[in-house]
Amino acid sequence: MKIAMVNDCAYVGETILKFLPPDIERVHVRRSRSLLSKTVGIAYRILRLKGDLYHVHYLLQDCYIASRLRKRPLVGHAHGSDLRAGLKHPLWRRVVRHNLIHCDRVLVSTPDILGLARQYREDAEYLPNPVDTRIFFPKPLPDRSERVKVLIASNSDWSTKGTDIAIRALSRIKDRVDVSIVRYGRDFHKTVELAKSLGLRLRVLERVPHEKMREYYWSSTVVIDQFKLGSLGMVSLEAIACGRPVITYVSSEYPEYRDFPLKDLRTEEEIADAVVDAGDGLWREEYSYLQKHHRPETVIERLLRIYEDLT
């Protein structure tokens, strides 16, 4: 069997390909965000692409092109904004709907978008994101100090990540934390200004290649992710894999998270208390959840059953 992977999101496709059995052929077609690459360039590369199965990330133009070029069987893999925003967009919604209807199988990466997908495909299913455990693995905590070393690792986006909520929560315990934040996201400068106005000092870290993010995780004692969507993002999963407790909003509304230990964390006071209380006990429970659901071997085993069913 030869798997043709198109595009990627949060290195999910790359991790899938890395952990596939060695007897499976694979090819990965990537694109940049340049206009040429994501239009004519990707269309030409998909046209020439040959495989026994096509797995496309994001239900946008790449998936639409593959569908129109009759690349079959076709797996469309939704990752969030393609459904949350795409189905509301005046231009993109027709593309997204087409892909949901015409793919041979639809996968979603987080439970919060499963309901959206099932409005068009009753057989859409949630596939947990695999974590590359060869890159992200536990290391001992840094030298203990009186202050908690907090890392805000997700991109600064107030509408989808709730970075402003995290800043306001941390300002409540500013005398007990040392906070670092990665310099990226459309609301980064607003976030820095908000922290300054609240008297919360931020250490700004520069963006680094994906595999080097583990150094930032290992240098912290607690990692903060998002407080809007109610789903576990890759930042949370990779930080847990690196041995750090994660403070984030996970909704009890989703049965997929029934055994995740920390749920429905929304208010500034709750977040501040969780940061102060986070320790080895919380991490061990989070790590147990990760091992059960997000180990690449576990995800690949399930994905192979889908591939075999389609081929």
Secondary structure as the mmCIF struct_conf table of DSSP 4:
data_model
#
loop_
_struct_conf.conf_type_id
_struct_conf.id
_struct_conf.beg_label_comp_id
_struct_conf.beg_label_asym_id
_struct_conf.beg_label_seq_id
_struct_conf.end_label_comp_id
_struct_conf.end_label_asym_id
_struct_conf.end_label_seq_id
STRN STRN1 LYS A 2 VAL A 6
BEND BEND1 CYS A 9 CYS A 9
TURN_TY1_P TURN_TY1_P1 ALA A 10 TYR A 11
HELX_RH_AL_P HELX_RH_AL_P1 VAL A 12 PHE A 19
BEND BEND2 LEU A 20 LEU A 20
TURN_TY1_P TURN_TY1_P2 PRO A 22 ASP A 23
BEND BEND3 ILE A 24 ILE A 24
STRN STRN2 GLU A 25 VAL A 29
BEND BEND4 ARG A 33 SER A 34
TURN_TY1_P TURN_TY1_P3 LEU A 35 LEU A 36
HELX_RH_PI_P HELX_RH_PI_P1 SER A 37 GLY A 41
HELX_RH_AL_P HELX_RH_AL_P2 ILE A 42 ARG A 48
BEND BEND5 ASP A 52 ASP A 52
STRN STRN3 LEU A 53 HIS A 57
BEND BEND6 TYR A 58 LEU A 60
HELX_RH_AL_P HELX_RH_AL_P3 GLN A 61 ARG A 68
TURN_TY1_P TURN_TY1_P4 LEU A 69 ARG A 70
BEND BEND7 ARG A 72 PRO A 73
STRN STRN4 LEU A 74 ALA A 78
BEND BEND8 GLY A 80 GLY A 80
HELX_RH_AL_P HELX_RH_AL_P4 SER A 81 ARG A 84
TURN_TY1_P TURN_TY1_P5 ALA A 85 ALA A 85
HELX_RH_3T_P HELX_RH_3T_P1 GLY A 86 LYS A 88
TURN_TY1_P TURN_TY1_P6 PRO A 90 TRP A 92
HELX_RH_AL_P HELX_RH_AL_P5 ARG A 93 HIS A 102
BEND BEND9 CYS A 103 ASP A 104
STRN STRN5 ARG A 105 VAL A 108
BEND BEND10 SER A 109 THR A 110
HELX_RH_3T_P HELX_RH_3T_P2 PRO A 111 ILE A 113
HELX_RH_AL_P HELX_RH_AL_P6 LEU A 114 ARG A 118
TURN_TY1_P TURN_TY1_P7 GLN A 119 TYR A 120
TURN_TY1_P TURN_TY1_P8 GLU A 122 ASP A 123
STRN STRN6 GLU A 125 TYR A 126
HELX_LH_PP_P HELX_LH_PP_P1 PRO A 128 PRO A 130
TURN_TY1_P TURN_TY1_P9 THR A 133 ILE A 135
BEND BEND11 PHE A 136 PHE A 136
HELX_LH_PP_P HELX_LH_PP_P2 PRO A 140 ARG A 144
BEND BEND12 GLU A 146 ARG A 147
STRN STRN7 VAL A 148 ILE A 152
BEND BEND13 SER A 154 SER A 154
TURN_TY1_P TURN_TY1_P10 TRP A 158 LYS A 161
HELX_RH_AL_P HELX_RH_AL_P7 THR A 163 SER A 171
TURN_TY1_P TURN_TY1_P11 ARG A 172 ARG A 176
STRN STRN8 VAL A 177 VAL A 182
BEND BEND14 ARG A 183 ARG A 183
BEND BEND15 GLY A 185 GLY A 185
TURN_TY1_P TURN_TY1_P12 ARG A 186 ASP A 187
HELX_RH_AL_P HELX_RH_AL_P8 PHE A 188 SER A 197
TURN_TY1_P TURN_TY1_P13 LEU A 198 GLY A 199
STRN STRN9 LEU A 202 LEU A 205
HELX_RH_3T_P HELX_RH_3T_P3 HIS A 210 LYS A 212
HELX_RH_AL_P HELX_RH_AL_P9 MET A 213 TRP A 218
TURN_TY1_P TURN_TY1_P14 SER A 219 SER A 219
BEND BEND16 THR A 221 THR A 221
STRN STRN10 VAL A 222 ILE A 224
BEND BEND17 PHE A 227 LEU A 229
BEND BEND18 SER A 231 SER A 231
HELX_RH_AL_P HELX_RH_AL_P10 MET A 234 ALA A 241
TURN_TY1_P TURN_TY1_P15 CYS A 242 GLY A 243
STRN STRN11 VAL A 246 ILE A 247
TURN_TY1_P TURN_TY1_P16 SER A 252 GLU A 253
HELX_RH_3T_P HELX_RH_3T_P4 PRO A 255 TYR A 257
TURN_TY1_P TURN_TY1_P17 ARG A 258 ASP A 259
BEND BEND19 PRO A 261 LEU A 262
BEND BEND20 THR A 267 THR A 267
HELX_RH_AL_P HELX_RH_AL_P11 GLU A 268 ASP A 277
HELX_RH_AL_P HELX_RH_AL_P12 ASP A 280 HIS A 293
TURN_TY1_P TURN_TY1_P18 HIS A 294 HIS A 294
HELX_RH_AL_P HELX_RH_AL_P13 PRO A 296 LEU A 310
#
